[in-house]
Structures are given as C-alpha cells and as structure tokens.
C-alpha cells in the first residue's frame, strides 16, 4: 500500500514537472511585418511647351541674363506662385500676369546663346529642383533698392535680384504658403497652353512669317485699266478677252525685324512699390 502511494506521488510529480516545462516553453512568433508607409498623393499641375517657354522667358529677362543661379531663383518664385493658389493656375498665367514681371517678358527676343542653359534650368525646375535659398519667397526686386515696409523678409540675392518673403511681426507668412517641391508633380501635356486668348496673343510665334508684297508693275497696270474704264454702258466687243482685276493694296503688312546692328534695350525688373530708396546690398545667404 505504501509502495502504491509512493508510486502515485512520483507519477504526480512527473506530470507536474512536465506541465511546468510545457508552460515555460515559448513558441517563436512570426516576425511582425513592417508597416507600409503610404506616400501622400502629389498635387499635379499640367504644363505645355508654351508654359515651358514662359518659364524660360521669366528666368531670362528677370535675372538680367545672368547665370544658372539667377535662373533657378526666378524659376523658384514662378513655381512658388503657381503652387500657392493665390495666382493663376498655369505657368504662362503667372508669368503674363499684369505688372508682376519685367515689361516685355512675353514678347522680347531671347538670345540663342542662352537657350541651352535656359532649357537645362527650366527642365530642372519642372522636375522638382528649386533654389535652396529662395525658400517660400514669391517676391523680388533689383538688388540695391530699399523700401519703407517692415514685412519684407529677405532670404537671398541671385541674378541681380533680392528675394523676399512677406512676413508679419510675428514671423508668420502673410501670403498663402507654396507647396514644397516634393508635394508637386508636373505633368506634360502636348498641345496648346490652357490660357485665355489675351494671354496667348502675347506669346510670339517661333518663326515670324512675312507676307509677300505685291508686284508694283502688275498693280500699276491694273489700276490704269480700272481708271480707263468709263462708267457709261459700252458697246459689246467681239471676242472679249477675260481680264483679271487685282484689288489695290494700300500698305502691305510685313513682319518687322530689328536691325542686327541695333542695340536692344534689356528691361530690368520693376520695383513692386512706388516709394524707393537706395540701400546696401543684401548678403547672398539672406538677411
């Protein structure tokens, strides 16, 4: 009997130890899958070849034909305005807006020597590149001028221009902030620009097509024949020959091209305000 009790205790002890060992055994859990970060959707803006041309024109004339640094700075301002929502929703609309950019920016001739560097800078802007010092600036004027306003927060000087943000005394932007480049997607659309007709009329055609002037000898002979015809009814002429009458042309319209040797005045950016004084230059890294 005592042996059976001892055997029972031993069996219970073995079962208890087995259960304890089973409870301490941990089953490896599958590694937690990394949480997938969802990329925010970008705001898409369409642009055409005309919009690209407008961007190059703004960079060229506003930076006083300077260099890539000046081109990128002006291009950043154009994109800041486009993505702020406070300006027209297309690049040409921003550049052609009245009294905002240099006079003649939409109509003056861009020198062929600058086209390669301009194209490189414009493509970089459209792909998301920005001038790092311009930040959220949407305004600039010729460097060296001073205005009696305390909301002009200068951030950079490039291409002969001083770039600034409009900020209040609390340091907050007084304009709608532009979208950062990583939130913007530029979508190329073949075809014409989505501009109102009055803006499209400002963009010059790539190759002006001159109208041919009429032959002065043919016009003179025709006018003589017309003037010699009396107004009274004439007797019929046997076997009359058909005569083709050409309407007189008073002043032929031809395209006017500047004389190659004539110097072309290059416009400089107009100040945004009427009251202006001279000031010291702004440091290149802002001030």
Backbone bond lengths (Angstrom), bond angles and torsions (degrees), N, CA, C in turn:
res aa  C-N    CA-C-N  psi(-1)  N-CA   C-N-CA  omega(-1)  CA-C   N-CA-C  phi
1 X - - - 1.453 - - 1.517 110.15 -
2 X 1.354 112.57 -47.00 1.470 116.81 178.13 1.509 111.13 -61.60
3 X 1.325 116.04 -34.76 1.479 119.16 179.40 1.512 111.22 -66.60
4 X 1.373 115.84 -36.91 1.478 118.88 179.91 1.518 110.66 -67.69
5 X 1.352 115.52 -39.50 1.477 118.76 178.57 1.523 110.37 -63.98
6 X 1.300 114.96 -42.15 1.479 119.28 179.21 1.518 110.67 -63.64
7 X 1.336 114.88 -39.82 1.479 118.10 179.06 1.516 111.14 -65.41
8 X 1.361 115.51 -39.18 1.460 119.15 179.55 1.508 111.96 -64.14
9 X 1.389 115.63 -42.57 1.462 117.94 177.72 1.523 111.93 -61.55
10 X 1.355 114.21 -39.49 1.476 117.42 179.61 1.526 111.23 -64.28
11 X 1.350 116.08 -39.93 1.471 119.35 -179.85 1.522 111.36 -66.10
12 X 1.343 115.08 -41.43 1.471 118.40 177.84 1.530 110.79 -63.47
13 X 1.327 115.32 -39.57 1.476 118.21 178.75 1.514 112.13 -63.14
14 X 1.340 114.87 -40.09 1.469 118.05 179.76 1.517 110.86 -65.16
15 X 1.369 115.77 -42.35 1.474 119.04 178.81 1.524 111.57 -63.67
16 X 1.351 116.39 -40.48 1.470 119.99 -179.66 1.524 111.28 -63.68
17 X 1.347 115.04 -42.99 1.482 118.88 178.62 1.514 111.14 -64.06
18 X 1.356 116.59 -38.25 1.466 119.89 179.65 1.507 111.61 -65.95
19 X 1.378 114.52 -42.52 1.466 117.41 178.43 1.524 111.59 -64.83
20 X 1.310 118.13 -38.53 1.470 121.58 179.10 1.518 111.00 -64.64
21 X 1.349 113.98 -41.28 1.470 117.16 179.20 1.511 111.26 -65.43
22 X 1.369 114.76 -37.75 1.466 118.41 178.50 1.515 111.28 -65.42
23 X 1.332 118.27 -38.60 1.460 121.61 179.58 1.501 112.44 -67.86
24 X 1.311 118.37 -31.33 1.469 120.68 -179.82 1.506 113.33 -80.17
25 X 1.328 115.72 -15.32 1.462 118.64 -178.60 1.521 109.48 -76.18
26 X 1.301 117.76 126.30 1.473 122.72 -179.97 1.515 109.64 -104.36
27 X 1.310 115.12 133.49 1.458 120.47 177.72 1.525 108.95 -89.37
28 X 1.317 119.64 124.55 1.480 120.55 -178.79 1.515 110.83 -60.47
29 X 1.357 114.69 130.22 1.455 120.92 179.09 1.526 110.13 -89.24
30 X 1.296 116.79 147.22 1.474 118.28 177.50 1.512 110.85 -62.79
31 X 1.302 115.34 142.09 1.465 120.84 -178.75 1.523 109.80 -59.90
32 X 1.306 114.59 137.55 1.467 119.69 -179.27 1.525 109.18 -67.32
33 X 1.309 115.93 132.52 1.469 120.59 179.28 1.518 109.42 -72.32
34 X 1.295 114.64 138.36 1.458 119.64 -179.73 1.518 109.99 -63.48
35 X 1.306 114.88 135.75 1.470 119.78 -179.64 1.521 109.67 -67.29
36 X 1.298 115.18 131.23 1.462 120.62 -179.55 1.527 109.26 -79.36
37 X 1.331 114.85 123.08 1.469 119.85 178.31 1.516 108.95 -86.63
38 X 1.305 115.90 123.28 1.450 121.38 -178.06 1.522 109.70 -85.05
39 X 1.318 115.31 122.15 1.454 120.24 179.46 1.524 109.83 -71.89
40 X 1.339 117.26 131.38 1.467 118.50 179.06 1.525 110.77 -65.88
41 X 1.318 115.86 145.73 1.458 120.60 179.64 1.527 110.08 -69.04
42 X 1.314 116.60 137.11 1.458 120.86 179.97 1.532 110.51 -84.38
43 X 1.309 114.89 151.99 1.463 120.80 174.57 1.521 107.50 -83.91
44 X 1.323 117.17 122.63 1.458 122.03 -173.99 1.515 111.02 -99.98
45 X 1.332 115.49 132.26 1.455 122.84 174.43 1.526 107.89 -119.35
46 X 1.309 116.84 133.85 1.458 121.22 177.11 1.525 109.99 -86.50
47 X 1.326 115.68 148.33 1.460 120.06 173.87 1.524 108.87 -145.41
48 X 1.322 115.75 153.51 1.452 122.56 -179.53 1.528 109.52 -120.70
49 X 1.329 115.74 -177.55 1.459 119.60 177.08 1.525 111.48 -61.78
50 X 1.337 116.92 -35.94 1.464 119.69 178.10 1.523 110.87 -66.69
51 X 1.325 116.93 -38.89 1.461 119.24 177.11 1.525 110.81 -62.87
52 X 1.312 116.52 -40.17 1.468 120.17 177.79 1.520 110.22 -63.63
53 X 1.327 117.26 -39.36 1.462 121.19 177.33 1.527 110.46 -64.65
54 X 1.335 117.29 -40.84 1.467 120.67 178.33 1.521 110.86 -62.60
55 X 1.329 117.21 -40.85 1.459 120.95 178.02 1.521 110.71 -61.38
56 X 1.326 117.35 -44.78 1.462 121.11 179.29 1.523 110.66 -63.65
57 X 1.325 117.61 -38.62 1.465 120.66 -179.75 1.529 110.92 -64.17
58 X 1.323 116.78 -43.84 1.461 119.62 178.67 1.529 110.63 -61.89
59 X 1.326 117.01 -44.82 1.455 120.80 -179.23 1.526 111.09 -63.82
60 X 1.334 116.17 -38.23 1.464 120.64 -175.15 1.522 111.69 -71.56
61 X 1.316 117.29 -54.22 1.460 120.31 -173.43 1.525 112.48 -77.22
62 X 1.330 118.31 -34.21 1.453 119.60 -177.83 1.521 112.72 -76.74
63 X 1.321 117.55 -25.28 1.463 119.42 179.52 1.519 112.02 -93.97
64 X 1.334 116.38 10.31 1.468 121.41 179.13 1.527 111.72 55.54
65 X 1.337 114.87 40.82 1.471 122.21 175.59 1.519 111.12 55.93
66 X 1.333 117.56 38.54 1.457 119.99 -168.92 1.524 112.76 -78.46
67 X 1.324 116.69 -88.68 1.461 121.20 -174.72 1.521 108.31 -158.87
68 X 1.334 116.22 -174.30 1.459 120.41 -177.07 1.527 111.75 -62.17
69 X 1.342 117.31 -35.60 1.463 120.48 -179.99 1.528 110.51 -62.04
70 X 1.337 116.48 -44.40 1.459 120.26 177.91 1.516 112.17 -67.73
71 X 1.338 116.85 -39.07 1.466 120.59 178.19 1.533 110.78 -61.20
72 X 1.325 116.81 -46.80 1.454 120.82 -176.78 1.527 111.46 -65.66
73 X 1.338 116.73 -34.94 1.460 119.74 179.94 1.526 111.08 -65.33
74 X 1.324 117.27 -47.38 1.461 120.57 179.28 1.533 109.97 -66.77
75 X 1.329 117.16 -40.71 1.454 120.03 178.24 1.520 112.30 -60.55
76 X 1.331 116.58 -35.36 1.463 120.17 177.67 1.522 110.88 -66.27
77 X 1.324 117.61 -39.06 1.464 120.72 177.14 1.527 110.50 -62.64
78 X 1.333 117.05 -42.78 1.468 120.31 178.49 1.531 110.33 -59.00
79 X 1.335 116.85 -45.35 1.460 120.08 -179.00 1.529 111.42 -69.97
80 X 1.330 117.35 -35.08 1.461 120.02 176.22 1.522 110.65 -61.48
81 X 1.318 116.39 -41.92 1.467 119.33 178.52 1.525 110.96 -67.39
82 X 1.325 116.15 -41.71 1.458 120.05 -178.87 1.522 111.45 -59.75
83 X 1.327 116.86 -42.92 1.462 120.65 -173.41 1.521 113.42 -90.73
84 X 1.335 117.89 -2.04 1.464 119.95 -179.42 1.518 112.62 -79.17
85 X 1.331 116.94 -22.92 1.451 120.73 -176.76 1.507 114.17 83.72
86 X 1.331 117.97 -2.52 1.463 121.72 -178.98 1.524 112.31 -98.85
87 X 1.325 116.78 0.05 1.463 121.49 -177.52 1.527 108.93 -130.63
88 X 1.347 118.31 174.11 1.467 120.05 -179.23 1.530 111.96 -54.16
89 X 1.343 117.31 150.70 1.468 121.14 -172.79 1.527 114.48 -85.95
90 X 1.312 118.94 20.04 1.468 121.29 175.81 1.519 108.47 -140.55
91 X 1.340 115.99 158.05 1.461 120.15 -177.44 1.522 110.58 -63.69
92 X 1.336 117.45 -46.00 1.461 119.70 178.98 1.524 110.92 -63.85
93 X 1.323 117.37 -35.58 1.455 119.70 177.49 1.519 111.87 -63.29
94 X 1.338 116.96 -38.89 1.461 121.32 177.96 1.525 110.71 -66.53
95 X 1.334 116.50 -47.49 1.462 120.50 -175.20 1.529 111.73 -69.78
96 X 1.334 117.09 -36.52 1.458 120.61 -176.01 1.520 113.04 -85.92
97 X 1.321 118.05 -0.59 1.460 119.65 -178.82 1.526 110.16 -60.66
98 X 1.318 115.96 136.76 1.459 121.80 -171.97 1.530 111.76 -63.71
99 X 1.332 115.03 135.02 1.468 124.33 174.67 1.523 113.14 60.05
100 X 1.309 116.86 33.26 1.453 120.32 178.43 1.525 112.32 -114.22
101 X 1.332 116.95 -41.07 1.452 120.10 179.66 1.531 109.97 -116.94
102 X 1.311 116.35 -179.97 1.460 121.78 -173.17 1.529 111.76 -57.40
103 X 1.335 118.09 141.66 1.473 120.21 175.87 1.529 110.57 -58.38
104 X 1.318 115.88 136.11 1.457 120.34 179.12 1.507 114.25 80.34
105 X 1.342 118.24 9.19 1.463 119.77 -176.86 1.524 111.49 -61.88
106 X 1.329 117.86 -27.91 1.459 120.66 -177.27 1.522 113.27 -93.03
107 X 1.329 117.75 -9.55 1.463 119.30 -172.14 1.518 114.14 -124.97
108 X 1.324 119.40 -20.28 1.454 120.31 -176.44 1.525 111.37 -71.86
109 X 1.323 115.05 163.18 1.464 121.04 -177.39 1.521 110.68 -84.20
110 X 1.308 116.28 131.97 1.462 122.43 173.10 1.522 108.14 -91.21
111 X 1.324 116.72 123.67 1.460 120.53 -176.79 1.530 110.61 -64.83
112 X 1.328 117.46 135.92 1.475 120.18 -178.15 1.526 113.20 -58.26
113 X 1.352 117.48 -28.90 1.457 119.46 -178.22 1.522 112.80 -62.24
114 X 1.328 117.52 -25.92 1.470 120.77 -176.18 1.517 113.08 -93.32
115 X 1.324 118.14 -6.85 1.463 120.18 -170.34 1.529 112.70 -64.73
116 X 1.331 118.30 -37.66 1.464 120.28 -178.00 1.522 111.31 -64.43
117 X 1.332 116.61 -49.84 1.465 119.95 -179.69 1.523 111.15 -67.10
118 X 1.331 117.12 -36.01 1.460 120.95 177.22 1.522 111.25 -63.35
119 X 1.333 115.98 -44.78 1.467 120.23 -179.46 1.525 110.85 -62.00
120 X 1.334 117.06 -40.19 1.464 120.48 178.91 1.524 110.87 -63.65
121 X 1.335 116.64 -44.30 1.464 120.38 -179.60 1.523 111.14 -66.76
122 X 1.338 117.60 -42.02 1.465 120.76 -179.83 1.525 111.17 -63.74
123 X 1.335 117.24 -43.23 1.462 120.22 178.80 1.522 111.15 -62.86
124 X 1.336 116.64 -38.13 1.463 119.72 178.67 1.534 110.52 -64.42
125 X 1.329 117.23 -42.34 1.466 121.18 178.70 1.523 110.41 -61.81
126 X 1.329 116.74 -44.78 1.464 120.52 -177.94 1.528 111.92 -68.19
127 X 1.325 116.94 -22.40 1.464 120.47 177.67 1.528 112.59 -89.65
128 X 1.332 117.19 0.77 1.457 119.93 174.82 1.508 115.71 113.05
129 X 1.332 119.13 -1.96 1.462 120.56 178.99 1.533 110.00 -73.12
130 X 1.319 116.88 148.11 1.459 122.97 178.13 1.526 109.16 -141.05
131 X 1.326 115.91 156.46 1.458 120.13 173.06 1.523 107.35 -73.00
132 X 1.331 119.75 121.06 1.470 120.57 -171.65 1.519 114.29 -64.34
133 X 1.343 118.42 -27.54 1.465 120.32 -176.15 1.519 113.32 -86.67
134 X 1.329 117.96 -17.84 1.464 120.25 -175.89 1.529 111.63 -73.20
135 X 1.314 117.41 -30.43 1.469 122.93 175.70 1.532 111.15 56.46
136 X 1.359 116.92 -123.07 1.467 121.48 -176.80 1.526 112.45 -96.67
137 X 1.320 118.24 14.58 1.469 121.05 -175.84 1.521 110.66 -66.02
138 X 1.328 115.06 136.71 1.459 121.54 174.90 1.520 111.45 -125.10
139 X 1.353 116.13 12.62 1.456 120.79 -176.68 1.523 109.16 -141.02
140 X 1.329 115.41 152.40 1.455 121.18 174.69 1.521 108.94 -161.94
141 X 1.309 115.48 162.82 1.465 121.35 174.97 1.519 107.34 -149.93
142 X 1.322 116.41 172.06 1.457 120.75 -179.67 1.520 110.10 -59.41
143 X 1.311 116.16 131.18 1.457 120.57 -179.15 1.534 110.20 -62.88
144 X 1.319 116.81 141.50 1.450 121.66 179.81 1.514 113.46 104.52
145 X 1.328 117.98 -5.64 1.458 121.44 178.29 1.526 110.19 -98.08
146 X 1.332 115.03 155.69 1.459 120.33 179.09 1.520 109.13 -133.49
147 X 1.333 115.83 138.47 1.462 121.34 -177.88 1.530 109.38 -124.08
148 X 1.324 117.12 147.40 1.475 120.43 -176.41 1.521 113.20 -83.33
149 X 1.325 117.22 52.83 1.461 121.36 179.13 1.522 108.07 -128.70
150 X 1.310 116.15 139.81 1.467 119.75 -176.62 1.520 113.42 -100.41
151 X 1.332 117.67 10.19 1.471 119.45 178.57 1.521 112.04 -104.81
152 X 1.329 117.74 11.76 1.459 121.54 -178.63 1.528 108.55 -94.66
153 X 1.316 115.95 100.67 1.459 122.39 -177.90 1.531 108.06 -96.82
154 X 1.340 116.84 102.63 1.458 121.61 -175.65 1.521 111.04 -75.83
155 X 1.340 114.81 138.03 1.467 119.63 -177.35 1.525 113.18 -123.33
156 X 1.328 118.18 -24.47 1.475 118.50 -175.50 1.523 109.90 -163.49
157 X 1.325 114.73 159.57 1.465 123.67 170.15 1.511 107.22 -127.90
158 X 1.337 116.62 127.36 1.466 121.12 179.42 1.522 108.65 -157.91
159 X 1.321 116.74 141.72 1.459 120.75 177.41 1.511 113.80 60.29
160 X 1.319 118.13 29.46 1.454 121.36 179.70 1.511 114.39 79.83
161 X 1.326 118.45 9.88 1.456 122.77 -179.35 1.523 110.92 -120.77
162 X 1.333 114.72 149.60 1.459 121.89 172.98 1.522 108.08 -104.58
163 X 1.317 116.63 123.40 1.466 122.60 -175.47 1.529 109.03 -101.40
164 X 1.334 115.46 139.30 1.458 118.20 -177.36 1.525 111.48 -146.40
165 X 1.341 113.29 155.02 1.458 122.32 172.51 1.525 108.08 -103.59
166 X 1.313 116.65 149.25 1.465 120.60 174.34 1.527 108.24 -91.64
167 X 1.330 115.92 110.96 1.456 121.43 -178.27 1.531 109.65 -129.40
168 X 1.307 115.68 146.37 1.446 121.06 178.06 1.508 112.15 -81.95
169 X 1.360 115.90 -176.29 1.461 120.49 -179.92 1.516 111.62 -64.32
170 X 1.341 117.31 -24.51 1.461 121.12 178.82 1.523 112.63 -84.08
171 X 1.338 116.93 -0.28 1.456 120.86 179.35 1.512 114.87 85.22
172 X 1.332 117.46 -0.12 1.455 121.01 -178.64 1.525 110.76 -84.44
173 X 1.334 115.80 145.26 1.457 120.72 176.92 1.524 110.56 -61.97
174 X 1.333 115.75 138.68 1.454 121.28 176.79 1.522 111.97 -96.95
175 X 1.315 116.15 5.47 1.461 121.78 178.97 1.523 108.71 -126.19
176 X 1.334 118.00 158.51 1.476 118.87 175.44 1.521 109.63 -59.58
177 X 1.322 118.64 128.77 1.465 119.89 -177.49 1.521 111.32 -68.80
178 X 1.320 117.36 140.58 1.468 119.65 176.06 1.516 110.80 -73.63
179 X 1.322 115.47 160.21 1.457 120.22 177.03 1.529 109.91 -75.51
180 X 1.320 118.61 141.12 1.467 119.49 172.91 1.518 110.32 -65.16
181 X 1.319 115.53 155.41 1.464 120.47 -173.95 1.523 112.28 -59.58
182 X 1.344 117.69 -33.25 1.467 119.36 -176.99 1.523 112.64 -72.69
183 X 1.332 117.54 -9.76 1.464 120.43 176.87 1.528 112.43 -101.67
184 X 1.327 116.63 6.38 1.465 121.31 -175.75 1.522 109.55 -116.84
185 X 1.328 116.34 134.88 1.464 122.44 173.79 1.520 107.70 -122.93
186 X 1.323 116.03 126.85 1.461 121.46 178.69 1.523 108.45 -100.10
187 X 1.326 116.23 122.58 1.460 122.46 -175.71 1.527 109.42 -110.40
188 X 1.329 115.42 118.23 1.473 119.83 -179.37 1.530 110.21 -75.90
189 X 1.319 115.71 130.38 1.458 122.16 178.75 1.527 108.02 -122.10
190 X 1.336 118.56 114.59 1.468 119.37 177.39 1.526 110.39 -64.30
191 X 1.316 115.16 147.26 1.459 118.67 177.04 1.508 111.94 116.68
192 X 1.325 114.63 -163.09 1.447 121.57 -174.90 1.524 110.97 -79.08
193 X 1.333 114.93 159.41 1.449 120.54 176.79 1.520 110.60 -73.29
194 X 1.326 116.09 150.37 1.455 121.56 179.20 1.520 109.93 -86.73
195 X 1.320 116.72 56.30 1.459 122.00 -176.62 1.512 110.83 -107.65
196 X 1.344 117.25 151.55 1.461 119.31 170.83 1.523 110.03 -62.70
197 X 1.345 118.37 155.78 1.468 120.98 -176.03 1.519 113.59 -57.18
198 X 1.353 118.41 -34.55 1.457 118.48 -177.27 1.516 111.84 -67.45
199 X 1.352 118.62 -26.90 1.449 120.67 176.25 1.522 110.79 -79.78
200 X 1.324 117.05 -40.42 1.466 119.91 -178.76 1.524 110.98 -63.72
201 X 1.338 116.80 -30.79 1.465 119.54 179.87 1.517 111.50 -67.10
202 X 1.332 118.08 -20.35 1.456 121.19 -179.09 1.513 112.87 -79.89
203 X 1.331 116.71 -20.46 1.460 119.96 -176.16 1.525 109.28 -85.18
204 X 1.334 118.80 117.89 1.464 120.13 -177.00 1.516 111.05 -70.04
205 X 1.327 115.61 150.08 1.457 120.12 175.07 1.519 109.40 -70.43
206 X 1.327 115.58 156.47 1.465 119.38 -176.07 1.529 111.60 -66.56
207 X 1.332 117.58 -41.26 1.462 121.35 -178.07 1.520 108.38 -127.61
208 X 1.345 118.80 109.85 1.467 119.44 177.73 1.527 110.83 -65.95
209 X 1.309 117.61 134.54 1.457 122.80 -178.36 1.523 108.56 -104.31
210 X 1.336 118.82 107.21 1.462 120.07 179.79 1.521 111.05 -72.35
211 X 1.327 115.96 145.26 1.454 121.38 177.31 1.523 109.18 -88.25
212 X 1.344 118.88 134.42 1.466 120.31 -178.63 1.522 110.77 -68.38
213 X 1.331 116.14 137.58 1.458 121.02 176.89 1.527 109.60 -80.28
214 X 1.341 119.09 146.24 1.471 120.74 -179.28 1.516 111.94 -70.95
215 X 1.326 115.32 157.12 1.460 121.52 178.39 1.526 108.61 -70.99
216 X 1.349 118.73 118.51 1.470 119.37 -177.34 1.520 113.26 -63.76
217 X 1.345 118.52 -32.35 1.464 120.79 -179.21 1.524 110.18 -68.28
218 X 1.355 116.73 -42.63 1.459 119.55 179.94 1.509 110.69 -66.11
219 X 1.328 116.78 -38.76 1.466 120.20 179.84 1.521 110.88 -66.20
220 X 1.361 117.64 -40.42 1.457 120.89 -179.39 1.519 111.56 -65.21
221 X 1.346 118.04 -43.28 1.466 120.28 -179.41 1.513 110.65 -66.52
222 X 1.314 117.01 -36.93 1.460 119.97 179.28 1.516 110.97 -67.06
223 X 1.329 117.17 -41.50 1.453 120.37 179.28 1.520 110.95 -64.65
224 X 1.331 117.87 -36.42 1.471 121.02 178.13 1.514 110.34 -64.28
225 X 1.344 116.04 -40.08 1.462 119.04 -179.80 1.518 110.91 -67.38
226 X 1.346 116.52 -37.21 1.465 119.57 -179.62 1.519 110.71 -69.07
227 X 1.351 116.41 -43.59 1.458 119.62 -178.19 1.525 112.10 -68.83
228 X 1.331 118.23 -26.58 1.467 120.96 -178.34 1.515 112.53 -80.30
229 X 1.302 119.63 -11.33 1.464 122.35 -178.14 1.522 109.96 -80.34
230 X 1.355 120.04 119.56 1.460 121.24 179.69 1.513 110.02 -72.75
231 X 1.341 114.08 160.77 1.453 118.92 -178.96 1.521 111.51 -81.90
232 X 1.355 119.05 -23.34 1.470 120.87 -179.94 1.513 110.50 -71.67
233 X 1.378 115.37 158.36 1.460 119.96 -179.68 1.512 109.33 -67.92
234 X 1.333 118.47 134.58 1.455 123.31 -178.37 1.513 109.12 -102.93
235 X 1.348 114.64 156.70 1.458 120.43 176.71 1.513 109.04 -69.86
236 X 1.349 118.67 146.55 1.463 120.55 -179.47 1.513 111.97 -62.83
237 X 1.293 116.32 141.79 1.453 122.39 -179.59 1.513 107.91 -103.24
238 X 1.330 115.25 135.47 1.457 119.92 179.48 1.522 110.09 -67.02
239 X 1.334 113.79 136.33 1.470 120.82 -179.91 1.537 111.94 46.95
240 X 1.302 117.36 61.17 1.478 117.86 -178.65 1.529 110.52 -67.17
241 X 1.312 115.90 143.62 1.462 122.26 178.03 1.538 108.69 -91.77
242 X 1.297 117.73 132.78 1.471 119.01 177.91 1.520 110.83 -65.41
243 X 1.303 115.75 136.14 1.465 120.78 -178.99 1.530 108.75 -119.00
244 X 1.310 115.84 127.16 1.458 121.56 179.08 1.517 108.90 -93.17
245 X 1.320 116.04 121.81 1.461 121.46 -176.67 1.520 108.40 -102.76
246 X 1.324 115.26 127.17 1.459 121.14 178.09 1.515 109.11 -102.23
247 X 1.331 116.39 129.31 1.453 119.60 -179.40 1.516 109.73 -65.56
248 X 1.325 116.35 139.26 1.475 118.49 -179.02 1.522 111.16 -66.43
249 X 1.304 115.24 144.08 1.458 122.26 177.83 1.509 107.68 -109.61
250 X 1.327 116.41 119.19 1.462 119.92 -175.52 1.526 111.58 -77.03
251 X 1.334 117.48 -51.38 1.459 120.00 -178.58 1.524 108.79 -142.57
252 X 1.320 119.12 107.99 1.466 120.63 -179.41 1.524 111.12 -64.53
253 X 1.350 115.32 140.40 1.450 120.70 177.78 1.521 109.75 -92.63
254 X 1.266 116.39 119.07 1.465 121.73 178.24 1.515 108.57 -127.98
255 X 1.323 115.41 155.26 1.459 119.31 178.04 1.521 109.49 -74.64
256 X 1.306 116.42 139.19 1.454 122.33 -177.65 1.515 108.17 -102.53
257 X 1.301 116.23 120.58 1.455 121.63 178.93 1.531 108.66 -111.38
258 X 1.341 119.11 142.49 1.457 120.38 178.88 1.510 111.61 -67.56
259 X 1.336 115.77 148.72 1.457 121.76 177.54 1.535 108.40 -61.97
260 X 1.353 118.25 131.59 1.470 119.20 -178.40 1.512 113.16 -56.25
261 X 1.330 118.35 -31.98 1.457 120.75 -178.62 1.506 113.79 -86.58
262 X 1.330 118.43 -5.97 1.455 121.76 -176.74 1.522 109.74 -81.86
263 X 1.341 119.04 126.75 1.476 119.76 177.26 1.516 110.74 -67.52
264 X 1.323 116.62 139.50 1.465 122.67 -179.75 1.515 108.80 -103.25
265 X 1.304 116.13 125.20 1.459 120.38 178.95 1.519 109.60 -68.95
266 X 1.301 116.95 130.74 1.452 122.11 -179.03 1.528 108.64 -99.38
267 X 1.316 118.33 120.11 1.472 119.09 -178.51 1.515 111.22 -70.92
268 X 1.318 115.90 147.58 1.453 121.39 174.21 1.517 108.70 -109.70
269 X 1.314 117.95 156.84 1.465 119.31 -177.97 1.514 112.10 -59.93
270 X 1.307 116.77 137.25 1.451 121.28 177.34 1.523 109.86 -82.50
271 X 1.346 117.61 141.19 1.473 118.80 174.47 1.518 110.10 -62.66
272 X 1.318 115.36 150.76 1.455 120.44 -178.20 1.519 112.40 -79.64
273 X 1.334 117.65 -13.43 1.451 120.23 -178.37 1.526 109.49 -128.52
274 X 1.337 115.51 161.82 1.457 121.02 -177.09 1.529 112.46 -81.41
275 X 1.316 117.37 -39.24 1.454 121.14 -177.85 1.524 109.20 -82.37
276 X 1.315 117.54 119.61 1.456 120.91 -172.67 1.503 109.76 -143.40
277 X 1.336 116.20 143.13 1.455 123.62 175.61 1.521 107.56 -138.42
278 X 1.328 115.48 166.33 1.454 119.99 176.68 1.517 109.04 -81.40
279 X 1.306 116.69 146.23 1.450 121.75 176.42 1.514 108.73 -142.00
280 X 1.309 115.59 170.79 1.441 119.75 177.00 1.517 111.09 -71.60
281 X 1.322 116.42 159.84 1.457 120.22 -178.51 1.523 110.58 -69.77
282 X 1.348 115.87 146.05 1.448 121.85 176.20 1.521 108.62 -82.08
283 X 1.313 116.50 140.52 1.469 119.58 177.77 1.511 109.82 -61.87
284 X 1.328 116.60 150.16 1.464 120.93 -174.75 1.515 112.27 -62.55
285 X 1.329 117.42 -26.17 1.461 119.93 -178.66 1.531 112.20 -95.68
286 X 1.308 116.28 16.51 1.462 119.60 175.49 1.507 111.63 101.74
287 X 1.340 115.21 174.47 1.454 119.37 -179.09 1.490 111.52 179.75
